[in-house]
Amino acid sequence: MKIGIGLPASIPGVDPGLLLEWAQRAEQGPFVSLGLIDRLVYPNLEPMITLGAVAAVTSRIRLMTTVLLAPLRNTAMLAKEAATLDAFSRGRLTLGLGIGAREDDFLAAGVPFHRRGKIFDEQLALMKRIWSGEPLSAAVGPIGPKPFRPGGPEVLLGGYSPAAIRRLANWGDGFIAGGSAPDQAAQFFQLARQVWQEAGRPGRPRLVGSVYYGLGERAVEKADAYLSHYYAFAGPRAHQMAQMIPTTPEAIRQTVQTFSEAGADELMLWATIPELEQVDLLAEAIAGLQL
């Protein structure tokens, strides 16, 4: 199993310069990808623009949205942005996509919240058409640029339900279990493999797990400050999250091992503390693991 590290781009007030340093340091370490999450009604940095900046200061590490809320965005523009980022990064983009669960994001974007699943299905079909170079319609020609990766960037579908996973029958290269405990992620992964096989798709889906982490002095306190703010709508459960995430090297190693046993191809560890030493502390925590 491979390890990815989250960019703290969703933490309010984070210095964009720190994100560039974070990315460069992560690329020098054992990490295979940089991930970030998405919201609209929140003071986070926009994911695609952030990854564009990160692409300019890195050359090896993959760039992954974990996940981007596709229905909030115009489909043709999203396809064009993704193809552009894929071209700039020389094929390093993994586009994790999902529908989101916060109604205020959809109110802000002017998108019907209760139609987001149907909208997403239509987007997946249309983006594949755009990336293949076909005309958009009888009245609209092709939309460029040509992605670096033939057929478009790698697409992973994210979600928390069997309905989300069933999209793998027709779309996507794999599945992201967003913020799920290892035992729940294992169930999602099994269903993803089943859906993939029953649809007669060749090979196997790529499976990615994801959890928050924080390390160092006062890690729980610092993680709680962010998670309680980001998940304020969840009430007391937001505080409970900070108590449950891995905040010691031993807990990190146990979490990694458990996700490996659950069948994950990659585990994304999202940062909760916007301090550069978090990259080094995580690298030290996973050093020597046999995955």
PLY file of the C-alpha trace (Angstrom):
ply
format ascii 1.0
element vertex 291
property float x
property float y
property float z
element edge 290
property int vertex1
property int vertex2
end_header
0.00 0.00 0.00
1.14 3.53 -0.80
0.83 6.63 1.40
-0.42 10.07 0.41
-0.38 13.23 2.49
-3.01 15.94 2.58
-2.31 19.59 1.90
-3.70 21.77 4.71
-5.46 23.95 2.12
-8.81 23.67 3.89
-7.55 25.12 7.19
-8.72 28.75 7.57
-5.97 31.33 7.28
-3.30 28.94 5.99
-0.43 30.71 4.22
-0.38 29.74 0.52
3.41 29.88 0.65
3.35 27.16 3.32
1.43 24.92 0.94
4.15 25.22 -1.69
6.84 24.39 0.87
4.68 21.53 2.14
4.36 20.10 -1.36
8.08 20.31 -2.06
8.97 18.67 1.23
6.38 15.93 0.71
7.84 15.21 -2.72
11.23 14.61 -1.11
9.69 12.09 1.28
7.96 8.72 0.99
4.62 10.09 -0.18
3.13 9.25 -3.57
0.44 11.93 -3.71
-0.83 15.20 -2.30
-4.54 15.39 -1.52
-7.01 18.06 -0.52
-10.71 18.31 0.23
-13.35 20.68 -1.12
-16.03 23.04 0.17
-17.65 26.19 -1.17
-19.18 27.84 1.90
-15.97 27.77 3.91
-12.71 29.82 3.93
-10.67 27.07 2.27
-8.48 27.56 -0.78
-10.01 26.36 -4.07
-8.61 22.90 -4.88
-7.93 23.13 -8.63
-6.16 26.49 -8.40
-4.17 25.23 -5.41
-3.07 22.10 -7.26
-2.11 24.24 -10.26
0.28 26.19 -8.05
1.59 22.97 -6.50
2.14 21.43 -9.94
4.54 24.26 -10.76
6.85 23.51 -7.82
6.82 19.69 -7.98
7.69 17.12 -10.62
7.10 13.62 -9.22
4.35 13.52 -6.64
0.75 13.00 -7.81
-1.93 15.66 -7.31
-5.24 14.33 -6.00
-8.60 15.87 -5.13
-10.04 13.77 -2.29
-12.68 14.74 -3.29
-13.80 17.63 -5.52
-17.54 18.37 -5.37
-18.29 18.09 -9.09
-21.99 19.15 -9.16
-21.04 22.59 -7.79
-19.13 23.26 -11.01
-20.00 23.79 -14.65
-19.17 20.51 -16.35
-17.45 21.86 -19.46
-15.31 24.25 -17.42
-14.39 21.50 -14.93
-13.36 19.20 -17.79
-11.23 21.97 -19.29
-9.61 22.83 -15.94
-8.82 19.17 -15.26
-7.34 18.65 -18.73
-5.22 21.78 -18.30
-3.94 20.68 -14.90
-3.24 17.20 -16.25
-1.24 18.74 -19.10
0.75 21.07 -16.82
1.53 18.25 -14.37
2.45 15.82 -17.16
-0.26 13.34 -16.23
0.07 13.53 -12.44
-3.58 14.46 -11.75
-5.96 12.07 -10.01
-9.41 13.60 -10.01
-11.33 12.32 -7.01
-14.96 13.35 -7.47
-18.06 13.25 -5.29
-21.41 14.95 -4.81
-21.10 16.49 -1.34
-23.52 16.53 1.58
-23.73 20.19 2.68
-26.82 21.89 1.31
-25.41 25.38 1.85
-22.70 24.70 -0.75
-25.42 24.02 -3.32
-27.46 27.03 -2.33
-24.38 29.19 -2.87
-23.69 27.62 -6.27
-27.31 27.78 -7.39
-27.45 24.01 -7.96
-30.42 21.86 -6.86
-29.23 19.89 -3.84
-31.63 16.99 -4.31
-30.62 16.51 -7.96
-26.90 16.38 -7.29
-26.62 12.62 -7.87
-28.30 12.79 -11.28
-26.25 15.85 -12.19
-23.07 13.99 -11.25
-23.96 11.03 -13.45
-24.48 13.37 -16.40
-21.19 15.12 -15.66
-19.17 11.90 -15.66
-20.48 10.98 -19.10
-19.94 14.45 -20.52
-16.40 14.87 -19.16
-15.32 11.57 -20.69
-16.73 12.78 -24.02
-14.86 16.07 -23.74
-11.55 14.43 -22.81
-11.84 12.01 -25.75
-11.82 14.99 -28.14
-15.35 14.44 -29.44
-17.62 17.38 -30.24
-19.67 18.46 -27.27
-22.85 18.26 -29.31
-24.14 18.71 -32.84
-23.92 22.46 -32.32
-20.72 22.67 -30.26
-17.29 21.46 -31.31
-14.55 19.81 -29.24
-13.30 21.41 -26.04
-9.57 21.31 -25.40
-6.86 21.07 -24.35
-5.90 17.45 -24.86
-5.13 15.86 -21.48
-1.66 14.42 -21.00
-3.19 11.06 -20.04
-5.11 9.56 -22.97
-8.82 9.70 -22.28
-8.40 12.19 -19.47
-7.00 12.15 -15.93
-7.49 9.22 -13.60
-10.94 9.53 -11.99
-11.78 8.08 -8.58
-15.33 8.21 -7.27
-15.87 9.17 -3.65
-18.79 8.71 -1.33
-20.27 7.11 1.76
-22.99 4.93 0.29
-23.56 1.85 -1.90
-25.25 4.13 -4.45
-22.02 6.09 -4.87
-20.00 2.91 -5.34
-22.39 1.55 -7.97
-21.29 4.32 -10.33
-18.14 2.24 -10.80
-20.16 -0.02 -13.08
-19.90 2.67 -15.75
-17.48 5.37 -14.65
-14.22 5.95 -12.86
-10.97 4.11 -12.31
-11.54 3.40 -8.63
-13.10 4.47 -5.35
-12.19 6.76 -2.43
-13.63 5.89 0.97
-13.76 9.41 2.34
-12.96 9.65 6.03
-14.21 6.14 6.74
-12.99 3.91 9.56
-10.94 0.93 8.32
-13.71 -1.61 8.92
-16.25 0.51 7.04
-13.73 1.19 4.27
-13.15 -2.57 3.93
-16.88 -3.05 3.30
-16.88 -0.27 0.70
-13.82 -1.75 -1.00
-15.44 -5.18 -1.20
-18.58 -3.70 -2.74
-16.46 -1.69 -5.20
-14.67 -4.84 -6.35
-18.01 -6.64 -6.66
-19.62 -3.85 -8.71
-16.55 -3.67 -10.93
-16.51 -7.40 -11.57
-20.25 -7.71 -12.17
-20.04 -4.90 -14.73
-17.40 -6.88 -16.61
-14.80 -4.14 -16.35
-11.23 -5.31 -16.99
-8.53 -5.30 -14.30
-9.47 -4.06 -10.85
-10.54 -0.73 -9.31
-7.99 1.40 -7.47
-9.05 1.72 -3.84
-8.07 4.66 -1.62
-8.75 5.15 2.08
-8.52 8.49 3.88
-8.24 9.65 7.48
-7.23 12.79 9.34
-4.04 12.89 11.36
-2.07 15.22 13.61
1.30 14.70 15.31
3.57 16.45 17.80
2.92 18.46 20.94
-0.73 19.30 21.67
-1.76 17.39 18.55
-5.24 16.54 19.82
-5.88 20.13 20.90
-4.70 21.56 17.58
-6.59 19.00 15.53
-9.74 19.69 17.52
-9.49 23.43 16.80
-9.69 22.74 13.06
-12.09 19.79 13.00
-14.55 21.46 15.39
-14.66 24.46 13.08
-14.87 22.53 9.81
-17.51 20.12 11.12
-19.34 22.62 13.34
-22.63 21.50 11.78
-22.08 18.08 13.40
-22.18 19.51 16.92
-20.45 17.47 19.67
-19.47 14.79 17.16
-16.91 17.20 15.73
-15.01 17.17 19.04
-15.21 13.39 19.15
-13.51 13.18 15.77
-10.37 14.83 17.14
-10.24 12.26 19.92
-10.38 9.40 17.42
-7.81 10.39 14.78
-4.24 9.01 15.01
-2.06 11.51 16.88
0.97 9.39 17.80
3.49 7.53 15.63
2.21 4.23 17.04
-1.38 5.11 16.16
-0.31 6.18 12.66
1.43 2.86 12.05
-1.56 0.92 13.34
-3.91 2.91 11.11
-1.73 2.33 8.07
-1.49 -1.37 8.78
-5.25 -1.70 9.26
-6.03 0.02 5.98
-3.49 -2.17 4.23
-5.25 -5.24 5.58
-8.57 -3.75 4.46
-7.34 -3.83 0.86
-6.49 -0.18 0.23
-4.04 0.55 -2.56
-3.34 3.94 -1.00
-4.10 5.71 2.25
-4.46 9.49 2.21
-3.64 11.11 5.55
-5.31 14.52 5.68
-3.49 17.15 7.73
-5.25 18.95 10.59
-2.31 21.12 11.69
-0.82 23.68 9.26
2.77 23.35 10.43
5.54 22.23 8.10
6.97 19.79 10.63
3.83 17.67 10.16
5.31 16.41 6.87
8.50 15.25 8.56
6.70 13.79 11.57
4.45 11.71 9.32
7.40 10.55 7.21
9.18 9.45 10.39
6.08 7.66 11.67
5.73 5.48 8.58
9.46 4.90 8.04
10.31 1.21 7.82
6.74 -0.03 7.44
6.47 -3.08 5.18
3.35 -2.49 3.08
0 1
1 2
2 3
3 4
4 5
5 6
6 7
7 8
8 9
9 10
10 11
11 12
12 13
13 14
14 15
15 16
16 17
17 18
18 19
19 20
20 21
21 22
22 23
23 24
24 25
25 26
26 27
27 28
28 29
29 30
30 31
31 32
32 33
33 34
34 35
35 36
36 37
37 38
38 39
39 40
40 41
41 42
42 43
43 44
44 45
45 46
46 47
47 48
48 49
49 50
50 51
51 52
52 53
53 54
54 55
55 56
56 57
57 58
58 59
59 60
60 61
61 62
62 63
63 64
64 65
65 66
66 67
67 68
68 69
69 70
70 71
71 72
72 73
73 74
74 75
75 76
76 77
77 78
78 79
79 80
80 81
81 82
82 83
83 84
84 85
85 86
86 87
87 88
88 89
89 90
90 91
91 92
92 93
93 94
94 95
95 96
96 97
97 98
98 99
99 100
100 101
101 102
102 103
103 104
104 105
105 106
106 107
107 108
108 109
109 110
110 111
111 112
112 113
113 114
114 115
115 116
116 117
117 118
118 119
119 120
120 121
121 122
122 123
123 124
124 125
125 126
126 127
127 128
128 129
129 130
130 131
131 132
132 133
133 134
134 135
135 136
136 137
137 138
138 139
139 140
140 141
141 142
142 143
143 144
144 145
145 146
146 147
147 148
148 149
149 150
150 151
151 152
152 153
153 154
154 155
155 156
156 157
157 158
158 159
159 160
160 161
161 162
162 163
163 164
164 165
165 166
166 167
167 168
168 169
169 170
170 171
171 172
172 173
173 174
174 175
175 176
176 177
177 178
178 179
179 180
180 181
181 182
182 183
183 184
184 185
185 186
186 187
187 188
188 189
189 190
190 191
191 192
192 193
193 194
194 195
195 196
196 197
197 198
198 199
199 200
200 201
201 202
202 203
203 204
204 205
205 206
206 207
207 208
208 209
209 210
210 211
211 212
212 213
213 214
214 215
215 216
216 217
217 218
218 219
219 220
220 221
221 222
222 223
223 224
224 225
225 226
226 227
227 228
228 229
229 230
230 231
231 232
232 233
233 234
234 235
235 236
236 237
237 238
238 239
239 240
240 241
241 242
242 243
243 244
244 245
245 246
246 247
247 248
248 249
249 250
250 251
251 252
252 253
253 254
254 255
255 256
256 257
257 258
258 259
259 260
260 261
261 262
262 263
263 264
264 265
265 266
266 267
267 268
268 269
269 270
270 271
271 272
272 273
273 274
274 275
275 276
276 277
277 278
278 279
279 280
280 281
281 282
282 283
283 284
284 285
285 286
286 287
287 288
288 289
289 290
